[in-house]
Amino acid sequence: MHQKILTDLGLSPNEAKIYLSLLELKSGGVGVISSHAGIHRRNVYDTISRLMKKGLIFPVLKKGENQYSPVEPNKLLEVLREKELELSKILPELERQYQERINPQEAYIYKGIEGFKNYLKDILKENQDVYFIGAKLGWLDPRINTYLTNFLKQAKEKKIKFHHLFDNEVKEKTDSKELAKLGSDYKFIPKEFSTFSAADIFGDYVVTFTGLNYKQIDEDVTLFVLRDKDLAESYRTWWKFMYKNCNKSK
Protein backbone atom coordinates (compact mmCIF):
# COMPACT_ATOMS: atom_id res chain seq x y z
CA MET A 1 0.00 0.00 0.00
CA HIS A 2 2.82 2.41 0.89
CA GLN A 3 4.55 1.70 -2.40
CA LYS A 4 1.37 2.44 -4.38
CA ILE A 5 0.91 5.78 -2.64
CA LEU A 6 4.50 6.75 -3.44
CA THR A 7 4.11 5.76 -7.09
CA ASP A 8 0.86 7.73 -7.25
CA LEU A 9 2.90 10.66 -5.95
CA GLY A 10 5.20 10.36 -8.95
CA LEU A 11 8.00 8.05 -7.86
CA SER A 12 8.89 5.13 -10.11
CA PRO A 13 8.31 1.63 -8.67
CA ASN A 14 12.07 1.19 -8.10
CA GLU A 15 12.35 4.61 -6.45
CA ALA A 16 9.49 3.76 -4.08
CA LYS A 17 11.00 0.34 -3.23
CA ILE A 18 14.44 1.77 -2.48
CA TYR A 19 13.14 4.67 -0.41
CA LEU A 20 10.96 2.32 1.67
CA SER A 21 13.85 -0.13 2.03
CA LEU A 22 16.14 2.61 3.32
CA LEU A 23 13.52 3.65 5.87
CA GLU A 24 13.77 0.12 7.25
CA LEU A 25 17.54 -0.22 6.87
CA LYS A 26 18.32 3.32 8.13
CA SER A 27 21.30 3.23 5.75
CA GLY A 28 22.87 0.82 3.33
CA GLY A 29 25.22 0.31 0.44
CA VAL A 30 24.23 -0.64 -3.08
CA GLY A 31 24.60 -4.35 -2.39
CA VAL A 32 22.44 -4.30 0.73
CA ILE A 33 19.84 -2.09 -0.95
CA SER A 34 19.74 -4.38 -3.98
CA SER A 35 19.13 -7.43 -1.82
CA HIS A 36 16.58 -5.80 0.49
CA ALA A 37 14.55 -4.09 -2.26
CA GLY A 38 14.79 -7.00 -4.69
CA ILE A 39 16.20 -4.81 -7.48
CA HIS A 40 19.13 -5.75 -9.71
CA ARG A 41 22.33 -4.03 -8.64
CA ARG A 42 22.83 -2.19 -11.96
CA ASN A 43 19.36 -0.62 -11.66
CA VAL A 44 20.01 0.47 -8.09
CA TYR A 45 22.74 2.90 -9.16
CA ASP A 46 20.44 4.78 -11.58
CA THR A 47 17.58 4.83 -9.09
CA ILE A 48 19.79 6.13 -6.28
CA SER A 49 20.94 8.94 -8.56
CA ARG A 50 17.34 9.98 -9.28
CA LEU A 51 16.35 9.82 -5.61
CA MET A 52 19.33 12.04 -4.71
CA LYS A 53 18.26 14.59 -7.34
CA LYS A 54 14.78 14.60 -5.82
CA GLY A 55 16.29 15.15 -2.38
CA LEU A 56 14.81 11.98 -0.93
CA ILE A 57 18.09 10.24 0.00
CA PHE A 58 21.63 11.41 0.70
CA PRO A 59 25.07 9.72 0.67
CA VAL A 60 26.86 8.84 3.88
CA LEU A 61 30.60 8.80 3.19
CA LYS A 62 32.35 5.86 4.82
CA LYS A 63 35.40 3.79 4.14
CA GLY A 64 34.79 1.31 1.39
CA GLU A 65 31.38 1.28 -0.26
CA ASN A 66 29.28 4.46 -0.07
CA GLN A 67 26.23 4.25 2.14
CA TYR A 68 22.88 5.97 1.56
CA SER A 69 20.21 7.12 3.99
CA PRO A 70 16.65 8.45 3.50
CA VAL A 71 15.57 11.97 4.37
CA GLU A 72 12.60 12.33 6.72
CA PRO A 73 9.24 11.39 5.12
CA ASN A 74 7.94 14.97 5.47
CA LYS A 75 10.08 15.70 2.42
CA LEU A 76 7.44 13.83 0.41
CA LEU A 77 4.95 16.59 1.18
CA GLU A 78 7.41 19.05 -0.28
CA VAL A 79 7.62 16.93 -3.43
CA LEU A 80 3.83 17.00 -3.66
CA ARG A 81 3.70 20.78 -3.17
CA GLU A 82 6.29 21.25 -5.91
CA LYS A 83 4.13 19.22 -8.28
CA GLU A 84 1.08 21.29 -7.34
CA LEU A 85 3.07 24.47 -7.98
CA GLU A 86 4.14 23.25 -11.42
CA LEU A 87 0.54 22.31 -12.24
CA SER A 88 -0.77 25.71 -11.08
CA LYS A 89 1.49 27.39 -13.63
CA ILE A 90 -0.28 25.73 -16.56
CA LEU A 91 -3.81 25.47 -15.11
CA PRO A 92 -5.01 28.84 -16.49
CA GLU A 93 -4.12 27.78 -20.04
CA LEU A 94 -5.64 24.33 -19.55
CA GLU A 95 -8.81 25.90 -18.16
CA ARG A 96 -8.99 28.28 -21.13
CA GLN A 97 -8.71 25.37 -23.56
CA TYR A 98 -11.35 23.44 -21.62
CA GLN A 99 -13.82 26.34 -21.61
CA GLU A 100 -13.32 26.82 -25.36
CA ARG A 101 -14.40 23.25 -26.05
CA ILE A 102 -17.48 23.34 -23.78
CA ASN A 103 -20.73 23.42 -25.72
CA PRO A 104 -24.06 24.61 -24.31
CA GLN A 105 -25.19 21.00 -24.68
CA GLU A 106 -23.22 17.89 -23.81
CA ALA A 107 -23.85 14.23 -23.10
CA TYR A 108 -21.33 11.78 -21.70
CA ILE A 109 -20.96 8.86 -19.31
CA TYR A 110 -19.05 8.35 -16.07
CA LYS A 111 -18.30 4.79 -14.93
CA GLY A 112 -17.31 3.22 -11.63
CA ILE A 113 -16.31 4.72 -8.28
CA GLU A 114 -13.87 7.19 -9.86
CA GLY A 115 -16.61 8.31 -12.25
CA PHE A 116 -18.87 8.84 -9.23
CA LYS A 117 -16.19 11.09 -7.71
CA ASN A 118 -16.07 13.07 -10.98
CA TYR A 119 -19.80 13.69 -10.66
CA LEU A 120 -19.24 15.09 -7.14
CA LYS A 121 -16.54 17.36 -8.56
CA ASP A 122 -19.06 18.63 -11.14
CA ILE A 123 -21.40 19.60 -8.30
CA LEU A 124 -18.69 21.71 -6.68
CA LYS A 125 -17.70 23.24 -10.01
CA GLU A 126 -21.29 24.17 -10.89
CA ASN A 127 -21.76 25.66 -7.39
CA GLN A 128 -25.56 25.44 -7.43
CA ASP A 129 -28.12 23.73 -5.21
CA VAL A 130 -28.70 20.05 -5.96
CA TYR A 131 -32.13 18.43 -6.40
CA PHE A 132 -32.35 14.64 -6.00
CA ILE A 133 -35.03 12.30 -7.32
CA GLY A 134 -35.06 8.73 -5.99
CA ALA A 135 -32.02 9.30 -3.73
CA LYS A 136 -30.74 6.19 -1.94
CA LEU A 137 -27.92 7.58 0.24
CA GLY A 138 -25.30 6.20 -2.16
CA TRP A 139 -23.07 9.01 -0.93
CA LEU A 140 -22.71 7.08 2.34
CA ASP A 141 -20.93 4.14 0.68
CA PRO A 142 -17.93 3.46 3.00
CA ARG A 143 -15.53 3.35 0.02
CA ILE A 144 -15.90 7.09 -0.58
CA ASN A 145 -16.18 8.15 3.06
CA THR A 146 -12.93 10.18 3.11
CA TYR A 147 -13.69 11.76 -0.26
CA LEU A 148 -17.26 12.59 0.81
CA THR A 149 -16.10 14.28 4.02
CA ASN A 150 -13.94 16.66 2.01
CA PHE A 151 -16.71 17.15 -0.56
CA LEU A 152 -19.31 18.08 2.09
CA LYS A 153 -16.86 20.50 3.68
CA GLN A 154 -16.32 22.28 0.35
CA ALA A 155 -20.05 22.24 -0.44
CA LYS A 156 -20.77 23.88 2.92
CA GLU A 157 -18.15 26.56 2.25
CA LYS A 158 -19.78 27.23 -1.13
CA LYS A 159 -23.23 27.29 0.53
CA ILE A 160 -24.53 24.52 -1.75
CA LYS A 161 -27.80 23.11 -0.41
CA PHE A 162 -29.22 19.62 -1.01
CA HIS A 163 -32.93 19.02 -1.64
CA HIS A 164 -33.83 15.32 -1.49
CA LEU A 165 -36.68 13.19 -2.68
CA PHE A 166 -35.62 9.90 -1.08
CA ASP A 167 -36.83 6.46 -2.07
CA ASN A 168 -39.17 4.92 0.48
CA GLU A 169 -36.49 2.40 1.48
CA VAL A 170 -34.47 5.26 2.99
CA LYS A 171 -37.39 6.20 5.25
CA GLU A 172 -37.73 2.62 6.46
CA LYS A 173 -34.04 2.03 7.20
CA THR A 174 -32.53 5.40 8.19
CA ASP A 175 -32.62 7.46 11.34
CA SER A 176 -33.65 11.10 10.88
CA LYS A 177 -30.42 12.30 12.53
CA GLU A 178 -28.40 10.55 9.84
CA LEU A 179 -30.53 12.07 7.10
CA ALA A 180 -29.97 15.53 8.55
CA LYS A 181 -26.24 15.23 7.78
CA LEU A 182 -27.10 15.78 4.12
CA GLY A 183 -29.52 18.65 4.72
CA SER A 184 -32.89 19.26 6.32
CA ASP A 185 -34.92 19.68 3.10
CA TYR A 186 -36.18 16.21 2.19
CA LYS A 187 -39.29 14.15 1.59
CA PHE A 188 -40.00 10.55 0.61
CA ILE A 189 -41.35 9.07 -2.61
CA PRO A 190 -44.27 6.66 -1.93
CA LYS A 191 -43.22 3.00 -1.88
CA GLU A 192 -45.08 2.11 -5.08
CA PHE A 193 -43.03 4.70 -7.01
CA SER A 194 -39.58 3.75 -5.71
CA THR A 195 -37.14 2.48 -8.36
CA PHE A 196 -33.56 1.21 -8.79
CA SER A 197 -32.54 4.42 -10.55
CA ALA A 198 -32.05 8.05 -9.56
CA ALA A 199 -31.67 11.50 -11.10
CA ASP A 200 -29.84 14.56 -9.78
CA ILE A 201 -30.18 18.12 -11.06
CA PHE A 202 -27.72 20.94 -10.41
CA GLY A 203 -27.06 24.05 -12.47
CA ASP A 204 -27.27 23.06 -16.14
CA TYR A 205 -26.69 19.37 -15.37
CA VAL A 206 -28.98 16.36 -15.17
CA VAL A 207 -27.29 13.15 -13.99
CA THR A 208 -29.13 9.83 -14.06
CA PHE A 209 -27.83 6.63 -12.49
CA THR A 210 -27.96 2.87 -12.78
CA GLY A 211 -26.16 0.79 -10.18
CA LEU A 212 -27.26 2.51 -6.99
CA ASN A 213 -28.49 0.73 -3.89
CA TYR A 214 -29.19 1.79 -0.33
CA LYS A 215 -25.91 3.28 0.98
CA GLN A 216 -24.02 1.45 -1.75
CA ILE A 217 -22.56 2.23 -5.16
CA ASP A 218 -22.07 -0.70 -7.54
CA GLU A 219 -18.49 -1.23 -8.64
CA ASP A 220 -19.60 -0.64 -12.24
CA VAL A 221 -22.10 2.15 -11.51
CA THR A 222 -23.01 4.11 -14.65
CA LEU A 223 -23.77 7.85 -14.60
CA PHE A 224 -25.39 9.41 -17.68
CA VAL A 225 -24.49 13.10 -17.64
CA LEU A 226 -26.54 15.60 -19.65
CA ARG A 227 -25.67 19.28 -19.79
CA ASP A 228 -28.44 21.48 -21.13
CA LYS A 229 -29.90 24.55 -19.43
CA ASP A 230 -33.50 24.07 -20.59
CA LEU A 231 -33.49 20.34 -19.81
CA ALA A 232 -32.15 20.96 -16.30
CA GLU A 233 -34.80 23.61 -15.68
CA SER A 234 -37.50 21.18 -16.83
CA TYR A 235 -36.25 18.51 -14.43
CA ARG A 236 -36.26 21.05 -11.58
CA THR A 237 -39.88 21.91 -12.39
CA TRP A 238 -40.83 18.23 -12.29
CA TRP A 239 -38.91 17.86 -9.01
CA LYS A 240 -40.96 20.70 -7.49
CA PHE A 241 -44.20 19.03 -8.55
CA MET A 242 -43.14 15.71 -7.01
CA TYR A 243 -41.86 17.39 -3.86
CA LYS A 244 -45.18 19.19 -3.40
CA ASN A 245 -47.03 15.88 -3.59
CA CYS A 246 -44.76 13.81 -1.33
CA ASN A 247 -44.73 13.52 2.46
CA LYS A 248 -42.07 14.13 5.08
CA SER A 249 -42.76 11.64 7.85
CA LYS A 250 -39.39 11.84 9.65
N, C-alpha and C positions, 0 to 999 in steps of 0.2 A: 504494500500500500504506500509506504514512504517513497519507494522508488518511482511509482506512478505519479505521485504528486510532484516530485522533482522534475520528471520528464515533461509533465504538463506545464511546469514553470519555464521550460526551455532548455533544460539540460539534456544531453544525449543519454541513452541508456548506460553507456560505459562511464560517463561523467557521474551519473547518479550513483552507480555501483561503487565507484572508487571513493566518492565523497562519504557515502554511508559506511564503507569499510573503514576509512580513516577515523570516523567518529568512534568506531568500536576499538580500533587498534591504538588510537591516540597519535601514533606516528608509525611510519614504516618505510622501508626501502622498496624499490621496484619489485624485487622478488617476492617479498612478503605480501605486497599489495596484489600482485598478480595471482598468487595462490589464494588469498582471502576473498578477492572479488570474483575469481573465476574468469579472468580475462588474460588472453595471451600476452606475454611479456612485451612483445614489440608494439602492441596496441596501448599498453600502459603508458609508455613514454609520451606518445602523442596526446593522450587524454590528460596526463598530468600537466603538460604544457598549456592546454586549453583551460584547465581549471585554475592554473596560476594566473593566466591572463584575466580571468573573470574574478580573481581575488578570493577564490574559495579555498585554496590551499596555499601553503608557503613551504619553502625548503628549510630544513634544519641541517646545517652543515656539521658533519661529524667525520671522523677518520673513516676511511673506506667508502662504502656506498652512501650516497646522499639519502637522507631521510626526508619525509614529507609529513606535514601535519595539517589538519583542517582548521579553518577559521571558525569562529562561533557561528551557530546556525542563524543568528539574527541578520547576518550578512545576506541571507537569502531574501529577506524582505527588501533590502537595498537593491538587489538584482531585479526584483519585481517592480519596484518603484521606477527604476531606470527604464524598464520596458514600457511602463505606463507613460513615462515622460516622452519616450520616442514615439509612442502611438499618438499622444496628444498633439504632436507636431503636425501629423498628417490628417488628423480627424476632420478639421474644417474642410479640406479638399475632398475627402471621402464623403462627407455629409453633403457637400455641394453636388457631387456626382450622383449621390443617391436621390436627392430631391429632384434633380433634373429628370431622372427616369420614372419618378412616381406619376402615375396617371390618376385622374379623378376616380377611375374605376379599376379595380383589380380583383383577381380571384386566384387563390393558391391554397396549398395544403401543408399543414404541419403534421409530423408523425412522431409518436413516441413521447417519452418523458421530456427529452430535450426540446421537442416541438412544443410541448405544453408550457415549458419555461419561456419559450419565445413569445407565446401568446400573452403571458403575464407581462413580459417586457413591452408588448404593444399597448397594454393598458396604461402603463406608466408613461409611455411616449405620447399617447393620445391625450392623457391628463383630463379625462372627462368621467363623470359618473358612469357606473356600470349597472346594467339592468339584466337580470338573469331569469330565464324561463326554464323550468324543470331542473333547477339546481339540485345537486346530490352531495354537496360537501366534498367533492373531489379534491378541492384545495387542501383538505386535511389528510391526504395520503402521506404516511410517514416518510416516504422516500423523498419528498420535497419539503420536509419540515423546515430545514435550515434556510432554504431558498425562500420559502413562504414568509418566514419571520422577517427577513430583510425586505421582501416585497411589501408586506403590510406596513412596515415602518415608513418606507418611501411613499406609499399611497396616502398614509396619514399626513405626512409632511406636505404633500401636494393637495390635501383636502379632497381626495377622491372618495366619494361615497358609494356604497353598494346597496342595491335595491333588489331583494330576492323574491322570486316565486319558487319556493321549494317543492319538490315532489313530496307526496304524502308520506312516503317511507321515512323522510327526514323527521317529520313531526312525530312519528311513532317511536323512533329510535334515539332521538337526540334531546338532551336537556336544554332548556331555554338559555341557561347561562353560557353554554358552549356556542349556541347560535349567535348570541350577542357579540361574540368576538369578531364576527364578520359584519357587524352593523345591526341597528335596531329596526330597520325598515324591511320587514319581510312578512309574507303570507304563505299559505299552503295551497297547492293545486289539489282539488278533490281526487280521491283515490282512483276513481274510474278514468281519470284523464292523465294519470302518471304514465311515463314512458321510460325507455332506456336511452333516450337522447336528451340533448339540452341545447339551448341557444343563449348566447350572451351578446349584448349590444352596448357599445361604447363609442362615442364620437361618431365617425363615419364607418365604423366596423360592425359587421355581424359575423359571429363565430358560432358554428354549429358543430356538435360533437357526436361521435360514436365511440364506444369503449369507455363509458363512465359508469361507475357503480357507487354505491354508498361509501363515502370516504375512501374511494379507491380509483386509481387511474390504471386502465389496462396498459400492459407493456407496449402494445402496438396501437394505442389510442390515436384516432384520426381527427384532426381539427380542420374543418373547411372554412377558410377565411375569405370573406367578401368585403370589399371596401367600396362603398357607394353611399353618398350622402342621403339621397332620397330613399334608398332601400333601408338604411339604418333608421331614418325618421319614421318610416312605415312600421318597422318592427317595434319601435318605442311606443307608437300609438296603439298597436295591438297589445303590448305589454300593459299599458295603462288600462285598457279595457278588461283584460284578464285580472289585473290586480284589484280593480274595483269590484269584481264579482267573486273574489276569493275571500276566505276567512283567515283571521289570525287567532288561533286558539291556544297559543303559548305566550 
